[in-house]
């Protein structure tokens, strides 16, 4: 093997008319498994973070009520009903006054709400990417619904339901295109 051929082997091998060689079904399955695992990990991380931020928000609302912030101001800021805001206070009956002003409480709660909203939107985007990935895999018959269900933790019926009518995104999952 000459030096030139060795370099070609290291950089990805021979290209068919400027494109990579088509992936074998095993390579497609492996790539799909990796992509789905990445999406599942991202969804789990975001879900966990959303739970943490929601708990912090509830505690901040209860603390603000304890420090004298009006229920209506908290309701307006959080866009929760006044009943829900009052009920949140009941869950935290052991809070001590912090001495923060109502404006400071509302500012902190607004900042936390902004972070929570951004995280929920990010999670929705990852779920949408997963949905298109599942649709691509299902339509191209790379894996059946039961294999996809085992990788995602979703029921096969749910996978069929969420992927019904979803066009695959070829640019999102280029490795999953079948050639030939």
BELMOFEN-V529696 format. One record per residue. RES is the residue in three letters. SS is DSSP state (~ for helix, > for strand, _ for the rest). PSI is psi in degrees with one decimal (* if undefined). Layout:
BEGIN
RES_SS_PSI, RES_SS_PSI
END
This chain:
BEGIN
UNK___131.0, UNK___169.9, UNK_~_-35.9, UNK_~_-44.1, UNK_~_-36.6, UNK_~_-38.7, UNK_~_-37.4, UNK_~_-38.9, UNK_~_-35.5, UNK_~_-33.6, UNK___7.3, UNK___-3.4, UNK___-174.7, UNK___139.9, UNK___134.2, UNK_>_106.8, UNK___45.3, UNK___-1.6, UNK_>_156.3, UNK___154.0, UNK___145.2, UNK___145.4, UNK___147.0, UNK___161.1, UNK_~_-37.5, UNK_~_-39.4, UNK_~_-39.9, UNK_~_-42.9, UNK_~_-42.4, UNK_~_-45.8, UNK_~_-42.8, UNK_~_-42.8, UNK_~_-43.0, UNK_~_-45.1, UNK_~_-43.1, UNK_~_-38.6, UNK_~_-40.9, UNK_~_-44.1, UNK_~_-42.9, UNK_~_-42.6, UNK_~_-41.6, UNK_~_-40.7, UNK_~_-43.7, UNK_~_-42.5, UNK_~_-47.1, UNK_~_-38.6, UNK_~_-43.0, UNK_~_-43.7, UNK_~_-37.4, UNK_~_-41.9, UNK_~_-43.5, UNK_~_-45.5, UNK_~_-36.1, UNK_~_-41.2, UNK_~_-41.9, UNK_~_-40.1, UNK_~_-44.7, UNK_~_-43.1, UNK_~_-39.7, UNK_~_-39.2, UNK_~_-45.3, UNK_~_-40.7, UNK_~_-40.6, UNK_~_-42.3, UNK_~_-41.3, UNK_~_-34.4, UNK___5.7, UNK___12.9, UNK___131.9, UNK___143.7, UNK_~_-41.3, UNK_~_-37.2, UNK_~_-42.0, UNK_~_-38.6, UNK_~_-42.7, UNK_~_-43.7, UNK_~_-44.7, UNK_~_-14.3, UNK___34.8, UNK___158.8, UNK___155.9, UNK_~_-35.0, UNK_~_-43.3, UNK_~_-40.6, UNK_~_-44.9, UNK_~_-40.1, UNK_~_-33.8, UNK_~_-36.1, UNK_~_-34.5, UNK_~_-25.5, UNK_~_-18.3, UNK___76.7, UNK___-3.1, UNK___18.6, UNK___144.2, UNK___152.4, UNK___142.0, UNK___-22.3, UNK___2.9, UNK___149.0, UNK___159.4, UNK_~_-38.5, UNK_~_-39.3, UNK_~_-43.4, UNK_~_-47.8, UNK_~_-37.0, UNK_~_-44.7, UNK_~_-41.3, UNK_~_-40.9, UNK_~_-42.4, UNK_~_-43.3, UNK_~_-39.7, UNK_~_-39.4, UNK_~_-44.6, UNK_~_-41.3, UNK_~_-42.0, UNK_~_-43.9, UNK_~_-40.0, UNK_~_-39.2, UNK_~_-39.1, UNK_~_-38.9, UNK_~_-42.2, UNK_~_-42.5, UNK_~_-38.1, UNK_~_-41.5, UNK_~_-39.4, UNK_~_-36.4, UNK_~_-40.9, UNK_~_-42.5, UNK_~_-40.3, UNK_~_-45.3, UNK_~_-36.1, UNK_~_-43.8, UNK_~_-40.4, UNK_~_-43.2, UNK_~_-46.7, UNK_~_-39.2, UNK_~_-45.2, UNK_~_-33.4, UNK___-1.1, UNK___39.8, UNK___-40.7, UNK___153.5, UNK___173.5, UNK_~_-31.8, UNK_~_-38.3, UNK_~_-41.6, UNK_~_-38.7, UNK_~_-40.5, UNK_~_-29.5, UNK_~_-28.6, UNK_~_-17.5, UNK___7.9, UNK___156.0, UNK___148.3, UNK_~_-37.6, UNK_~_-38.8, UNK_~_-38.9, UNK_~_-46.1, UNK_~_-39.5, UNK_~_-47.1, UNK_~_-20.5, UNK_~_-4.0, UNK___122.8, UNK___6.5, UNK___119.8, UNK___139.8, UNK___149.3, UNK___104.6, UNK___-31.0, UNK___-27.0, UNK___-35.8, UNK___66.2, UNK_~_-28.3, UNK_~_-13.1, UNK_~_-1.6, UNK___136.9, UNK___132.4, UNK___138.0, UNK___*
END
